[in-house]
Amino acid sequence: MYVKVCGLRTEADVATAVEAGADAVGFVFAASPRQIDIPTAQKLIADVPPHVLTVGVFLEQPAGEVRQIATEAGVGMIQLHGDYPRETFAELAGSRLMRATTLTPETDVTVGAYGEEMLLLDSPKAGSGEQWDLTRLTTSRPDGPWLLAGGLTPGNVRAAIEAARPWGVDVSSGVESSRGVKDHGLIRTFVAEAKRDQR
């Protein structure tokens, strides 16, 4: 099970996620309680080993700004969150891309439909900690490298994995002691639970 821990803001956050066995770590550059600036991101990314993917998260920011921030910060992948059109993905072609969106009847759940390498399905309010109705995946199931997000916690991630059968999972608010502040014990437990019983 591929695990991404998102919204990291401190060196201790990054070290904990990496030591716990996270496959990817996310840094938020959009307006959010978890937002960090480029110099902070550069410092944090410098501590991430090569086998762990670094992801920059963007929301409602134009392609030019996204590319500039991602390049300066040095992230390995760009996550475009929300209603980004295909044109934005095309403008960012050449970068590793993740498409993060909400599952609606109109959502194209084909991984790569917009030129992305990974697909992330989140709750309607990103970062809210709210779970969404996983039974909707019955009629719209992605195939390939896709991540389940939205309201996941150490206490419910196993059940969510069994219900949704994703390729990976993504967590942010579910491992926080308060909004924007990561709880290192929760990060360790989440990663362990997500990867438990792997065969």
C-alpha positions as a printed NumPy array, in Angstrom:
array([[  0.   ,   0.   ,   0.   ],
       [  1.431,   3.334,  -1.129],
       [  1.17 ,   5.971,   1.613],
       [  1.419,   9.749,   1.205],
       [  1.54 ,  11.987,   4.267],
       [  0.613,  15.535,   3.309],
       [  0.765,  19.009,   4.795],
       [  4.17 ,  18.616,   6.458],
       [  5.677,  21.818,   7.815],
       [  8.652,  20.98 ,  10.038],
       [ 11.844,  18.949,   9.904],
       [ 10.443,  16.672,  12.609],
       [  7.258,  16.121,  10.557],
       [  9.312,  15.008,   7.564],
       [ 11.669,  12.829,   9.597],
       [  8.753,  11.093,  11.308],
       [  6.916,  10.374,   8.047],
       [ 10.066,   9.049,   6.361],
       [ 11.054,   6.884,   9.341],
       [  7.502,   5.539,   9.575],
       [  7.758,   4.283,   5.995],
       [  5.779,   6.858,   4.005],
       [  6.28 ,   6.531,   0.242],
       [  5.523,  10.206,  -0.444],
       [  5.451,  13.436,   1.536],
       [  3.374,  16.455,   0.567],
       [  4.02 ,  20.168,   0.955],
       [  1.163,  22.653,   0.571],
       [  1.802,  25.836,  -1.409],
       [ -1.862,  26.874,  -1.6  ],
       [ -3.67 ,  29.036,   0.97 ],
       [ -4.119,  26.708,   3.947],
       [ -3.216,  26.325,   7.631],
       [ -0.591,  23.903,   6.269],
       [  0.902,  26.303,   3.716],
       [  4.68 ,  26.713,   3.652],
       [  6.939,  29.073,   1.719],
       [  9.613,  28.158,  -0.801],
       [ 12.665,  28.54 ,   1.491],
       [ 11.047,  26.28 ,   4.107],
       [ 10.143,  23.735,   1.445],
       [ 13.687,  23.742,   0.086],
       [ 15.066,  23.004,   3.544],
       [ 12.561,  20.224,   4.223],
       [ 12.962,  18.595,   0.803],
       [ 16.743,  18.507,   1.244],
       [ 16.194,  16.031,   4.109],
       [ 13.993,  13.643,   2.115],
       [ 15.791,  10.51 ,   0.849],
       [ 15.603,   9.766,  -2.892],
       [ 13.246,   6.798,  -2.498],
       [ 10.524,   9.03 ,  -0.985],
       [  8.565,  11.174,  -3.449],
       [  8.181,  14.876,  -2.639],
       [  4.88 ,  16.399,  -3.789],
       [  3.921,  20.063,  -4.048],
       [  0.208,  20.71 ,  -3.578],
       [ -1.477,  23.523,  -5.512],
       [ -5.054,  24.803,  -5.579],
       [ -6.529,  27.505,  -7.842],
       [ -3.073,  28.73 ,  -8.844],
       [ -2.167,  29.387, -12.504],
       [  0.192,  27.07 , -14.339],
       [  3.011,  29.604, -14.523],
       [  2.982,  30.175, -10.783],
       [  2.765,  26.437, -10.121],
       [  5.751,  25.7  , -12.329],
       [  7.849,  28.476, -10.788],
       [  7.145,  27.419,  -7.193],
       [  7.601,  23.717,  -7.931],
       [ 10.918,  24.345,  -9.687],
       [ 12.291,  26.646,  -6.987],
       [ 11.175,  24.388,  -4.153],
       [ 12.503,  21.29 ,  -5.888],
       [  9.478,  19.024,  -5.523],
       [  9.452,  15.746,  -7.426],
       [  5.766,  15.873,  -8.388],
       [  3.081,  18.538,  -8.785],
       [ -0.371,  17.853,  -7.319],
       [ -3.094,  19.941,  -8.947],
       [ -6.035,  19.895,  -6.553],
       [ -9.554,  20.814,  -7.597],
       [-11.146,  21.781, -10.875],
       [ -8.062,  22.279, -13.011],
       [ -8.836,  21.97 , -16.732],
       [ -6.921,  19.724, -19.106],
       [ -5.203,  22.828, -20.485],
       [ -3.372,  23.405, -17.189],
       [ -2.059,  19.851, -17.206],
       [ -0.961,  20.359, -20.81 ],
       [  0.874,  23.57 , -19.832],
       [  2.74 ,  21.633, -17.158],
       [  3.611,  18.701, -19.419],
       [  7.134,  17.503, -18.739],
       [  6.592,  17.613, -14.986],
       [  5.398,  14.624, -12.972],
       [  1.75 ,  15.344, -12.229],
       [ -0.947,  14.159,  -9.844],
       [ -4.617,  14.999, -10.46 ],
       [ -6.533,  15.448,  -7.204],
       [-10.283,  15.761,  -7.504],
       [-13.676,  14.853,  -6.068],
       [-15.58 ,  11.857,  -7.371],
       [-18.719,  13.01 ,  -9.173],
       [-20.749,  11.348, -11.929],
       [-18.784,  13.494, -14.401],
       [-15.293,  12.682, -13.054],
       [-13.042,  10.885, -15.515],
       [-11.506,   8.199, -13.283],
       [ -9.06 ,   7.024, -15.932],
       [ -5.576,   7.474, -14.497],
       [ -3.672,   9.496, -17.072],
       [ -6.761,  11.055, -18.674],
       [ -5.264,  14.515, -18.14 ],
       [ -1.663,  13.408, -18.613],
       [ -1.182,  12.735, -14.907],
       [  0.905,   9.936, -13.42 ],
       [ -1.322,   9.483, -10.364],
       [ -4.951,  10.203,  -9.51 ],
       [ -6.173,  11.195,  -6.039],
       [ -9.842,  11.071,  -5.061],
       [-10.679,  13.366,  -2.137],
       [-13.716,  14.563,  -0.23 ],
       [-15.538,  17.616,  -1.621],
       [-13.818,  19.84 ,   0.982],
       [-10.1  ,  19.113,   0.738],
       [ -8.288,  19.143,   4.07 ],
       [-11.555,  19.15 ,   6.011],
       [-11.113,  15.718,   7.516],
       [-14.505,  14.669,   6.167],
       [-14.955,  11.178,   4.755],
       [-17.031,  10.642,   1.626],
       [-19.32 ,   7.851,   0.515],
       [-16.978,   5.121,  -0.705],
       [-19.889,   3.135,  -2.162],
       [-19.774,   5.595,  -5.074],
       [-16.662,   3.724,  -6.198],
       [-18.914,   0.783,  -7.065],
       [-19.829,   2.425, -10.363],
       [-16.71 ,   4.579, -10.867],
       [-13.559,   2.743,  -9.925],
       [-10.159,   3.999, -11.096],
       [ -7.637,   1.519, -12.382],
       [ -3.922,   1.979, -11.832],
       [ -2.021,   4.246,  -9.425],
       [ -4.782,   6.074,  -7.564],
       [ -4.878,   7.327,  -3.986],
       [ -7.831,   7.5  ,  -1.629],
       [ -8.04 ,  10.63 ,   0.525],
       [-10.597,  12.392,   2.678],
       [-11.219,  11.85 ,   6.363],
       [ -8.739,   9.01 ,   6.775],
       [ -7.349,   8.401,  10.272],
       [ -5.313,   5.68 ,  11.969],
       [ -8.614,   4.314,  13.263],
       [-10.439,   3.989,   9.942],
       [ -7.772,   3.578,   7.265],
       [ -7.858,  -0.247,   7.266],
       [-11.621,  -0.319,   6.807],
       [-11.384,   2.309,   4.065],
       [ -8.706,   0.295,   2.248],
       [-10.825,  -2.847,   2.426],
       [-13.899,  -0.98 ,   1.165],
       [-12.26 ,   1.05 ,  -1.609],
       [ -9.299,  -1.157,  -2.569],
       [ -7.126,   1.798,  -3.622],
       [ -3.558,   1.613,  -4.866],
       [ -2.576,   4.074,  -2.148],
       [ -3.855,   6.392,   0.575],
       [ -3.234,  10.034,   1.447],
       [ -3.583,  11.64 ,   4.88 ],
       [ -3.243,  15.148,   6.272],
       [ -5.774,  16.315,   8.866],
       [ -6.224,  12.753,  10.136],
       [ -2.754,  12.814,  11.708],
       [ -2.978,  16.243,  13.366],
       [ -3.308,  17.226,  17.026],
       [ -4.784,  20.567,  15.938],
       [ -5.438,  22.149,  12.559],
       [ -2.141,  22.278,  10.661],
       [ -0.09 ,  20.709,  13.48 ],
       [  1.055,  17.135,  12.886],
       [  0.965,  14.53 ,  15.657],
       [  4.004,  12.314,  15.16 ],
       [  2.485,   9.382,  17.016],
       [ -0.554,   9.488,  14.739],
       [  1.677,   9.592,  11.648],
       [  3.506,   6.446,  12.781],
       [  0.273,   4.636,  13.6  ],
       [ -1.388,   5.654,  10.331],
       [  1.465,   4.398,   8.158],
       [  1.689,   1.154,  10.134],
       [ -2.066,   0.554,   9.847],
       [ -2.151,   1.366,   6.135],
       [  0.694,  -1.033,   5.401],
       [ -0.479,  -3.778,   7.781],
       [ -1.171,  -7.193,   6.303],
       [  0.585,  -6.403,   3.047],
       [  1.208,  -9.478,   0.938]])
